[in-house]
Amino acid sequence: MLILLSSLVPGIIIFFLPQYAHTTRTALNMAAATFKLLLVAFLIWGVFHEQNYETQLPLLPEIDLLLRADTLSVLFVALSSVLWFFTTLYAVGYLENSPHRSRFFGFFSLCVSATVGLALAGNLLTFFIFYEMLTLSTYPLVIHRGTREALRAGKIYLGYTLTGGVLFLIGIAWLRILVGPLNFTQGGLLEHAPPVDPQTLTIIFGLLIAGVGVKAALVPLHGWLPQAMVAPAPVSALLHAVAVVKAGAFGIVRIVDNVFGIEFVAGLKLAAPLAWVASFTIIYGSVRALFQDDLKRRLAYSTVSQVSYIALGAAILNPVATIGAMAHLVHQGLMKITLFFCAGNLAETLGIHRISEMAGVGRRMPWTMAAFTLGALGMIGVPPLAGFISKWYLGNGAVLAGEDWVLVILALSSLLNAAYFLPILYIAWLKPQKKPWPEKISSSRLETPWMLLLPPLATVAMALAAGLLAHAPFSPAEWARLIAIREYRYPL
Amino acid sequence: MSLLLPLALILPLGLVLMWSVSAVRPLITLLTPWASLPALAASLWLPMGAEIEIPWLLLGAHFGLDSTGVPFLFSTALLWWLAGIYGLRYQAGDPHRDRFFFFYLLTMAGNLGLILAQDMLSFLLFFALMSLAAYGLVIHPGSQKARRAGRIYLSMVIIGETCLLSAVILLAAEMNTLSMHQASAVSSDPVILTLLLIGFGIKLGLLPLHFSLPPAYGATPTPGAAVLGGAMINAGLLGWLRFLPFGEMPLPSWSAGLMIAGLIAAFYGVLVGLTQREPKALLAYSSISQMGLITLGVGIGLMVPDQWPLVLTILTLFALHQALAKGTLFLGVGLARHSGGILARLILLFPALALAGAPFTSGAVAKSALKSLSPLAPEGDWLPGFLLASSVGTTLLMARFVYLTWPRNLKGHLPLGMWLPATVLLLAVDLVIWLWPGADQAAAASLKLAALKSGGWAVMLGIMLFVLGTFLCRQLRLGWFIPSGDILIPIEQLLGFLTRWVHGAIYQISQLQSQFFAIAQLLSQQWKLHITPARLEITMQRWRNFGILFLIIALALFGTLKI
């Protein structure tokens, strides 16, 4: 598939480019990102008109590397390539004049190709391969700074994710022995498989979910995420918004919906524990976020909490809740990447890392903070921002499924979100400035170089549009509805 | 004409967007009050039932004009317009005037939009916009007090929003529609009702939830306070009218609860209000007490579904009167502070009398309208007496208010930009109610001799009580003062305590992890776990041990063979 190659090839080339080939590298990167965007647009159009895209490469006897574009994968591909485009732009601006840029952008591209591959994977094994590739290609990004702290975070990150990967592999192998080829199918592949002992299936489900749950940062497995925020801002942004965390959430959706199938999961009574874990994660993450002073760390705990919305939506087993989960996959990505871009801007322009240092920053960088404000309000779920739409669908689905307690979780999490985001806004906009800002870096009239300013503004505009135009065709929520209609044969 | 409705929605929002260009900001500030004019015109001239649908917006947005909304739209738009013009002059010396008017514009957009919204999501959207943007108005003075008020206000807003969102999700799931016409025809599910009562009750100062209003009104600059106390408080009432299941089934227990809350609030507001020293906070308590009367009416409406249209007319009338009179009083506070003068006295005195329900004022009409509810209420003969008592109370409160704000200086010169809007509003207070279609019965009733007499007596009694009370307090050197927000103080202390406790608990949890590892370390030291594998290895290497092990394995294998 061309899309996959469009970031893989530049990634490999970039490794061989010398450090000083700045223009070539940027041009190559941006060209690849644009090319990929075009391809994805074409793909969306195709899938919308129900055309099939499939590539099959034999890998091992009886095991194929299968890439296929269905509605769900297109959603994720679109998200990752759009955000890749902006993150690349941002990273070019952010890492200007820092060492090892070739290494950085090389792995950066690899990481995105892994994400895309993971999205397009047509069977569990392909999924696993890209999943591990993602782990390995993000490791150098996490430790990019090379400090002791970064190395330690990298070690923890690898420890967690590789363990997860092993569990995942065991699960896959076991399932493969039991039921044969593991192609993702609508309604779950187990539907047509030979009957298997339910107890075994429960264990396999547990293994698989634990495997992807590490990346999705479900609560007992979330320890790596707050550590990994030592990475440079664009990496954190991508890590939290698309690549790693979302890969895990996406995996959960895949496993629940396309491997086991909604009916099977319901029959085995596996959803309730997953929903409970997700709910606990939502609350726990928010509560931890309350007590963090480091801005990125607070955002990281917020991710822990927000990504579990997706798992929760998948676990409710109601098509409307699934729409909420899918929509939140995109919405959370847009909002969180905005927040991280803004945090990066503050760090890069003014050297601010802690929330207590943010006093008066709203006056110095009004555009950045405006984007941050909208992103934060969206996270709280204030209408008309994107987060509101996801909450709406999740809550609605939960009520329709008869799981009213989810509403309490949603309400509580909204309150907690407000409790940890609003003080940031208050400090940034209303507290008087404490010490003078450092000298302006750029001579331009803008508050920060345009390459750093444009991406957060663009993503926050998209988050606003995703909420405001939720019923317009090709909006994330509407696409999520298409997924629900096609994959779950659900009339809406 | 057909453009009027979209214009009423888009004009304020469009101006908000243009605010991002800093060069045109002063111009937008000047235009802000006028942005509410399309809405005002729409409320007057647009035919009932005009509507627009925007299917791609949110989950299908639907805006329109209905009979419930029109009076609200009229009073709201009028207040925003006049208070805005007034504010331009009032804030003329304020270096941050543009910022104030930015939030003014945003809040106005939300307030007008929510009245026009006909589907639940747009309603929520504009309600949230209004509530959040008003935070900017509350904290505008930037003082410590204003910030505290803003913090309390915002916390309550967020809690209210969360309740509303949950309620609406439940409603939508139950009704399977987003349209409000069908939705309100529903559900008496206690959870939904509770959430709705709390969510909107926070806005209109329902009794135990009222505490965010007085500090907020006290802090906001007068033009902002006028719209907060006149227009926005009615948004909460409109929310109830739109979402609660009126006219469907009698809900006796809910109705009784609301009536009791209303009764208590009517007097509680007066009592606490009397102890206030900041006139705007006092007005907030007066609003709480007036909203108590409305809550009472809402309670009666829940009791007798078949009479709902009548109750609705009366409630609307009362809300209209309350909004305009309260708005005028807030403007009057500003006038008196600015320079005073005879006009300022008039603008303070007249609406105060109207609010107290003095004969020939709009208050008399509104009160006699409420009185006509008495056959509907259970054992309703207490209602006229109660209303009389509440009139006395309101008079007492208003007398205290006038006493607090009374401009001593008569020569002060009022700028045109301030006295003109205030006077227009003053005229509107009375004229509108007398001329309002649907108010004719009540108006006629208020002109009967008995009504005139009782109204007059109530006011006289109230004034006499006030004079007597003031005299006594002077003599006895009593100085009562309850900080605005009354029950807020214990709540804040409780919350502070809880926060510290939770913080402690969380800290413990975060320490748990390291303790967990510490236990493992302790154990391994105890039993020398880290050298155990090596020891095991050494043990295995001894020939004798190995031999025994080998024997066991061989025996086991042999055993399996035999079977």
HADDOCK unambig.tbl for C-alpha pairs under 7 A between the chains (distance, minus, plus):
assign (segid A and resid 382 and name CA) (segid B and resid 128 and name CA) 6.95 0.50 0.50
assign (segid A and resid 383 and name CA) (segid B and resid 125 and name CA) 4.89 0.50 0.50
assign (segid A and resid 383 and name CA) (segid B and resid 128 and name CA) 6.88 0.50 0.50
assign (segid A and resid 384 and name CA) (segid B and resid 125 and name CA) 5.81 0.50 0.50
assign (segid A and resid 392 and name CA) (segid B and resid 169 and name CA) 6.62 0.50 0.50
assign (segid A and resid 395 and name CA) (segid B and resid 169 and name CA) 6.26 0.50 0.50
assign (segid A and resid 396 and name CA) (segid B and resid 169 and name CA) 5.55 0.50 0.50
assign (segid A and resid 396 and name CA) (segid B and resid 173 and name CA) 5.79 0.50 0.50
assign (segid A and resid 399 and name CA) (segid B and resid 170 and name CA) 6.62 0.50 0.50
assign (segid A and resid 399 and name CA) (segid B and resid 173 and name CA) 6.44 0.50 0.50
assign (segid A and resid 400 and name CA) (segid B and resid 173 and name CA) 6.19 0.50 0.50
assign (segid A and resid 407 and name CA) (segid B and resid 166 and name CA) 6.45 0.50 0.50
assign (segid A and resid 411 and name CA) (segid B and resid 162 and name CA) 5.62 0.50 0.50
assign (segid A and resid 411 and name CA) (segid B and resid 166 and name CA) 6.95 0.50 0.50
assign (segid A and resid 414 and name CA) (segid B and resid 162 and name CA) 6.92 0.50 0.50
assign (segid A and resid 415 and name CA) (segid B and resid 158 and name CA) 6.91 0.50 0.50
assign (segid A and resid 415 and name CA) (segid B and resid 159 and name CA) 6.90 0.50 0.50
assign (segid A and resid 467 and name CA) (segid B and resid 58 and name CA) 6.41 0.50 0.50
assign (segid A and resid 468 and name CA) (segid B and resid 57 and name CA) 5.75 0.50 0.50
assign (segid A and resid 468 and name CA) (segid B and resid 58 and name CA) 4.88 0.50 0.50
assign (segid A and resid 469 and name CA) (segid B and resid 56 and name CA) 5.73 0.50 0.50
assign (segid A and resid 469 and name CA) (segid B and resid 57 and name CA) 4.75 0.50 0.50
assign (segid A and resid 469 and name CA) (segid B and resid 58 and name CA) 5.22 0.50 0.50
assign (segid A and resid 470 and name CA) (segid B and resid 56 and name CA) 6.89 0.50 0.50
assign (segid A and resid 470 and name CA) (segid B and resid 57 and name CA) 6.51 0.50 0.50
assign (segid A and resid 470 and name CA) (segid B and resid 58 and name CA) 4.89 0.50 0.50
assign (segid A and resid 470 and name CA) (segid B and resid 59 and name CA) 5.96 0.50 0.50
assign (segid A and resid 471 and name CA) (segid B and resid 55 and name CA) 6.85 0.50 0.50
assign (segid A and resid 471 and name CA) (segid B and resid 56 and name CA) 4.53 0.50 0.50
assign (segid A and resid 471 and name CA) (segid B and resid 57 and name CA) 6.00 0.50 0.50
assign (segid A and resid 471 and name CA) (segid B and resid 58 and name CA) 5.73 0.50 0.50
assign (segid A and resid 471 and name CA) (segid B and resid 59 and name CA) 5.03 0.50 0.50
assign (segid A and resid 471 and name CA) (segid B and resid 60 and name CA) 6.41 0.50 0.50
assign (segid A and resid 472 and name CA) (segid B and resid 56 and name CA) 4.44 0.50 0.50
assign (segid A and resid 472 and name CA) (segid B and resid 57 and name CA) 6.98 0.50 0.50
